[in-house]
Amino acid sequence: MNLSSRLHLATIALSVGAAVLVACYAVLTAPHTAPSFLGPRGLQRGRALSRYPLWSQLEPAVRWLGARLRPFLPERFRRSVDHQITLSGDFWGLQPEEFVSLSVISWLIGLSLGALYGLLLGRGAMYMVLAGGLAAALPSLQLSGLVQERRRRVQNGLPYVIDLLSLGLSAGLDFPGSLRQVIEKASTPDDPLIEELNLILEELRMGKTRKEALSQFAARVPGESVREFVGAVVQAEERGNPLARVLQIQAESSRQRRSVRAEEAASKASLQILAPMVMIFVAILFLIVTPMAMGLKAQFQ
């Protein structure tokens, strides 16, 4: 190796070392952020810390690592993760960088458990890689499941809420008063739909218009029933139509759509259960035929 090649390799090594040092310095000197308990996300953070003792022990480490990962996260990626957290109902009150740090910690735990399992069985690194990948994907899978479950519960409960709102409006209450009555009479305050109605009421109290508050509701819980409800209320306000009558029609339409979705789900379930039933039938057939075949074979031998 000549002198120029050695100088070139030394320059590359020094550049890589300097980059590693700068990255370590940025990670170690990142400011410590205190947990925020403001707004809907802060409320969810407080609830999660009080309900899950294990999470209350892990949350400081997640927050510490999130503050150090934040400078390395692209802004578009942060907005995408933040949007998914909002759709899930502010999952544990996490910020985007905290969610990424939770995935990293889960990945490290998966790697450790996979390595221990592989070491006990005397296998290679296959278990470590599989366990690490599965553990890293668990927070994302949990988040996606919460988004779907929240959307389903809001759409299923919306027709009943619209009926109650129309009854309140027919009794002489205004729209905020009807919302307040629905929230106060709710048997499950932690229901996603009740939480959204409470948030709408708070936004109206802060001075936002009805259109702005309902538009944010439609953005937080995207769905056909929610969009139609928001559009009906906004159009009734703009055109001066009686809101109680509009909500009665909207409730009937939502109930019919829910019935159609239930029928579609039932028809799909009958097709989806066909494959497991065929496999069960084949397994039972093998259990019956195999001893008979073995007995016949023994007789002819």
Secondary structure, 3 states (H helix, E strand, C coil): CCHHHHHHHHHHHHHHHHHHHHHHHHHHCCCCCCCCCCHHHHHHHHHHHHHCHHHHHHHHHHHHHHHHHHHHCCHHHHHHHHHHHHHCCCHHHCCHHHHHHHHHHHHHHHHHHHHHHHHHHCCCCHHHHHHHHHHHHHHHHHHHHHHHHHHHHHHHHHHHHHHHHHHHHHCCCCHHHHHHHHHHHCCCCCCHHHHHHHHHHHHHHCCCCHHHHHHHHHHHCCCHHHHHHHHHHHHHHHHCCCHHHHHHHHHHHHHHHHHHHHHHHHHHHHHHCHHHHHHHHHHHHHHHHHHHHHHHHHHHC
